[in-house]
Amino acid sequence: MGLTLLNINNNTPFFPFSTSDENDSFSIALETTEKVVEVIEQRVDDNYSLLKDRIVAGLTDDVLLVEKVSNNISKNNIIYQGQDISLSPYQDEDISVVNILNLLGLANFGSNGTQFLTAFLTSILKDVLASSNVKSVGFNGVMYSLLEDKIMCKSNETENFTIDSIMLYSTVCGCGLDMVPVPGDISEEEIGSMILDVAATSIKLNKPLGFRILPIIGKRERES
């Protein structure tokens, strides 16, 4: 497995991009995906503006509760560094980041509209942090982690997206290239070039991005 951290801030909580340079401190990776799915399913007839307001309100309540509990813990001489409220996939197929896109009207991940909806979801997370004024660390974006998101894996069969597509989405989302399988005979030069491409985006936009690819021995591109 190839793993590279790019522009990652200290105290980032989402594994495997976790970092820390301080003893007796903690930060929290808050799983927000299920809550967003829940709000969307309850308000299927809302336009995007109303839906955004409802999601922001729901998530704000959650992050404020976590902030309160964390501040109480920090009174015991343990430093609370902040929360990362990224939308991240679960192993449960019903709790998928790509499922959120589908619920918002996208037929297949990678089709037209993916970039827009990614930016829309990212703006929701930024609004939550701004309105709640909680401590934040890490990515706070939309995480497209291919092999950890079952619906994204299924979307790969439609061949609507490529590694280049995911790199494009990383300009408005959260994690760069994460858990992406590549042919087992990929060269070191190709891997190096991919890292440089993600690094260029990370530096230009001054945002944390990760790089985690998995060369699959004996497999070729899109071969299952």
C-alpha positions in Angstrom: 0.0 0.0 0.0 1.2 3.5 -0.9 0.4 6.1 1.8 1.4 9.7 1.7 0.3 12.7 3.9 0.1 16.0 2.1 -0.3 19.3 4.0 -1.8 17.4 6.9 -2.2 19.4 10.1 -1.2 18.1 13.5 -4.0 16.4 15.5 -5.9 15.2 12.4 -8.1 12.4 13.8 -9.1 10.4 10.7 -7.1 7.2 10.4 -4.7 6.5 8.7 -3.9 10.2 8.2 -3.9 10.8 11.9 -1.1 13.0 13.3 -0.2 14.4 16.7 2.8 16.2 18.2 1.4 16.7 21.7 1.0 14.4 24.7 -2.2 14.2 26.7 -4.4 15.6 24.0 -7.2 14.4 21.8 -9.2 15.2 18.7 -12.4 13.7 17.4 -13.4 12.3 14.0 -17.1 12.8 14.0 -19.0 10.5 11.7 -21.6 12.8 10.1 -22.7 10.8 7.0 -25.6 8.9 8.6 -27.1 12.2 10.0 -27.0 13.8 6.5 -28.7 10.8 5.0 -31.4 10.9 7.7 -32.2 14.6 7.1 -32.3 14.1 3.3 -34.6 11.1 3.5 -37.0 13.1 5.8 -37.1 16.1 3.5 -37.0 14.7 0.0 -39.2 17.5 -1.5 -37.0 20.4 -0.2 -35.0 22.4 -2.7 -31.3 22.5 -2.2 -31.3 25.8 -0.3 -33.9 24.6 2.3 -32.2 21.2 2.5 -28.9 22.8 3.2 -30.4 24.8 6.0 -31.9 21.7 7.6 -28.7 19.7 7.3 -26.6 22.6 8.8 -29.1 22.9 11.7 -29.0 19.1 12.4 -25.2 18.8 12.3 -24.7 22.0 14.3 -26.7 20.4 17.2 -24.4 17.3 17.0 -21.1 19.2 16.9 -22.1 21.5 19.8 -22.9 18.4 21.9 -19.6 16.9 21.1 -17.8 20.2 21.8 -19.5 20.4 25.3 -18.5 16.9 26.2 -15.0 17.4 24.9 -14.5 20.6 26.8 -15.6 18.8 30.0 -13.0 16.1 29.4 -10.3 18.7 28.8 -10.8 20.1 32.3 -8.8 17.0 33.5 -5.6 18.4 32.0 -6.2 16.7 28.7 -6.1 19.2 25.8 -9.0 19.1 23.4 -7.7 19.9 19.9 -11.0 19.9 17.9 -13.3 18.0 15.6 -13.1 16.8 12.0 -16.7 16.6 10.8 -15.9 15.1 7.3 -18.5 13.0 5.5 -16.8 9.6 5.4 -18.0 6.1 4.3 -18.9 3.2 6.6 -18.7 -0.4 5.8 -22.5 -0.4 5.9 -23.8 0.0 2.3 -26.6 2.2 3.5 -24.2 4.7 5.1 -22.3 5.8 2.0 -21.1 9.2 1.0 -22.0 8.3 -2.6 -25.5 7.4 -1.4 -25.9 11.0 -0.3 -25.2 12.1 -3.9 -27.7 9.6 -5.2 -30.3 10.9 -2.8 -29.6 14.4 -4.1 -30.5 13.2 -7.6 -27.2 12.0 -9.0 -27.7 8.8 -11.0 -24.1 7.6 -11.0 -20.9 8.8 -9.2 -18.7 10.4 -11.8 -21.5 11.6 -14.1 -22.2 15.3 -14.7 -23.2 17.0 -11.4 -20.7 15.1 -9.2 -18.4 18.1 -8.9 -21.3 20.4 -8.1 -22.8 18.2 -5.4 -19.4 17.6 -3.9 -18.9 21.4 -3.6 -22.4 21.7 -2.2 -21.8 19.1 0.6 -18.4 20.7 1.4 -20.1 24.1 1.8 -22.5 22.6 4.2 -19.7 21.4 6.4 -18.0 24.8 6.3 -21.2 26.5 7.3 -21.6 24.1 10.2 -18.2 25.0 11.5 -18.8 28.7 11.0 -22.2 28.7 12.7 -21.2 26.5 15.6 -17.8 28.1 16.2 -16.4 24.8 17.5 -12.7 23.9 17.3 -11.9 22.2 14.0 -9.0 20.1 12.9 -8.2 17.9 9.9 -10.0 17.6 6.6 -13.6 18.7 7.2 -14.6 17.7 3.7 -16.2 15.0 1.6 -14.2 11.7 1.6 -14.4 9.5 -1.5 -12.6 6.4 -0.3 -13.2 3.9 -3.1 -12.7 0.5 -1.5 -14.4 1.6 1.7 -17.6 2.8 0.1 -19.6 0.0 -1.4 -21.8 2.2 -3.5 -18.8 3.9 -5.0 -17.3 0.5 -5.8 -20.5 -0.4 -7.7 -20.4 3.0 -9.5 -16.9 2.1 -10.7 -18.5 -0.7 -12.8 -20.2 2.0 -14.9 -16.8 3.5 -15.8 -18.1 7.0 -15.2 -15.0 8.0 -13.3 -11.2 7.6 -13.3 -8.3 8.4 -11.1 -8.1 11.8 -12.8 -11.8 12.3 -12.0 -11.2 11.7 -8.3 -8.2 14.1 -8.4 -10.5 16.7 -9.9 -13.1 16.2 -7.1 -10.3 16.6 -4.5 -10.2 20.3 -5.4 -13.6 20.7 -3.7 -13.8 17.7 -1.4 -11.7 16.2 1.4 -9.2 13.5 1.0 -7.4 13.3 -2.3 -6.9 9.7 -3.6 -7.9 7.2 -0.9 -8.1 3.4 -1.0 -7.9 3.4 -4.8 -6.8 0.0 -6.3 -4.3 0.2 -9.2 -2.7 -2.5 -11.4 -0.1 -4.6 -9.6 2.5 -3.8 -12.2 2.3 0.0 -11.8 5.7 1.6 -11.9 7.3 3.7 -9.2 7.4 6.5 -11.7 3.6 6.4 -12.2 3.0 6.4 -8.4 5.4 9.3 -8.0 3.6 11.3 -10.7 0.3 10.7 -9.1 1.6 11.9 -5.7 3.0 15.0 -7.4 -0.4 15.7 -9.0 -2.2 15.4 -5.6 0.5 17.4 -3.9 0.2 20.2 -6.5 -3.5 20.5 -5.6 -2.8 20.4 -1.9 -0.2 23.2 -2.1 -2.2 25.4 -4.6 -5.4 25.3 -2.5 -3.6 25.1 0.9 -5.7 22.1 1.9 -4.9 18.8 3.5 -5.1 15.8 1.1 -4.1 12.2 1.5 -2.8 9.6 -1.0 -3.5 5.9 -0.4 -3.4 3.5 -3.3 -3.3 -0.3 -3.3 -1.4 -2.1 -6.1 -3.3 -5.4 -6.7 -0.9 -8.1 -7.8 -2.0 -9.9 -10.9 -4.8 -7.5 -11.7 -5.2 -5.0 -14.5 -7.2 -1.8 -14.7 -11.0 -2.3 -13.9 -10.5 -6.0 -13.6 -12.5 -7.5 -10.7 
